[in-house]
Amino acid sequence: MFGLSLPTLPFIGNNARADQSAPTVLTYEQVEEIGRELDALRERTVASLGADDRDYIYRVVKTQRGLEVAGRALMYLGFLPPVWLAAVGALSMSKILDNMEIGHNVMHGQYDWMREAGLNSEEFEWDTVCPADQWRHSHNYMHHTYTNILGKDRDIGYGILRIDEAQKWNPYYLGNPVWALTLMILFEWGVMMHDLEIENVIQGKRKWHEVKPLLKGWWNKAGKQVLKDYVVFPVLSGPLLATTLAGNVTANLVRNVWTYSIIFCGHFPTGVQSFTEDETAEETRGQWYVRQMLGSANIEGSPLFHVMSGNLSHQIEHHLFPDLPAHRYPELAPQVQALCVKYGLPYNTGGFFKQIGSVWGKIFKLALPPGLVRTQTPPGVVIERRRTAA
């Protein structure tokens, strides 16, 4: 994006358009100063990690386990509709906390400094069908390294959706809303299959022998999850097998819909920008930081909302500092926003319904051929490229 040593043209973000208002212009030196300021913010936060952070994650784990025990126990009274609803609610919240505020964040290494086996990023396994090691590759490495780079970041559309104008349209995308709804309902399974790169397998770009280790991982992990939620616990409830099975299915569905919605709100609402591989060649640290800010969005909400989102409601801060404890993002957000104001960078934030409405609007619009719809794009950011001596 920003590191090309060309003396001629400035960088203009992929979603910028010449017919819109003038973009923000940053010099190469300003971008590097942004990098230094964010590095300093990260260093101050790392230096302050301690007992409060340790106590926080312990409380969350204790709460998650308590909710799971309560949900499983209440299923034995599931013949009473209010109790069944309470059981499903407790189990749903347990699965959301395990997936987002614990699993996602622990596997980013946010608590590795504690040196506790149960919270170690390389050893943790979560309550979902995707094997942790596959997720760490597709998410921690591929997504966080190549955030919003077309052709590199497979989170752009998850291999099945057109979610960015720069993705070439074809008739398949007429089904965009259907594919998106299906992905939302089956999100944990979509995440599991993410590392397979199914579209590349279908096109012959990836051979089946390359994906055999993935399939073995699916069999081991997904098999255990299916056995636990859809066989063992329902059977243990005896005559309430059907209501327990329905409760477990519903809890997984609630977790899937919630997780999908939070993730899509943080990555795909109007104003989020994408980039090309050429634009991001030879990227400096400061330029990487700017890409994270331009390619992310936040969701405003209450403290409980932030916890239940795994603090991914602060997606901008998460992309900047993926290995810092996520519960620190609310205190970092005002400082990041102030930095954006200082340099004239956009800070994409809004309420949940605004952001999710924007996302679904894009899903429907981008299902249609480009000539039939007009999309609104941000003015973008122009950054002076590093110049070489003549």
Buried (B, 14 or more C-beta within 10 A) or exposed (E): BBBBEEEEEBBBBBBBBEEEEEBBEBEBEBBBBBBEBBEEBBEEBBEEBEEEBBEBBEEBBEBBBEBBEBBBEBBBBBEEEEBBBBBBBBBBBBBBBBBBBBBBBBBBBBBBBBEBEEBBBEEBEBBBBBBBBBBBBBBBEBBBEBBBBBEBBBBBBBBBBBBBBBBEBEEEBBBBBEBBBBBBBBBBBBBBBBBBBBBBBEEEEBEEEEBEEBEEBBEEBBEEBEEEBBEEBBEEBEEBBEBBBBBBBBBBBBBBBBBBBBBBBBBBBBBBBBBBEEBBEEBBBBBBBBBBBBBBBBBBBEEEBBBBBBBBBBBBBBBBBBBBBBBBBBEBBEBBBEBBEEBEBBBBBBEBEBBBBBBBEBBEBBBBEEEEEEEEBBBBBBBBBBEEEE
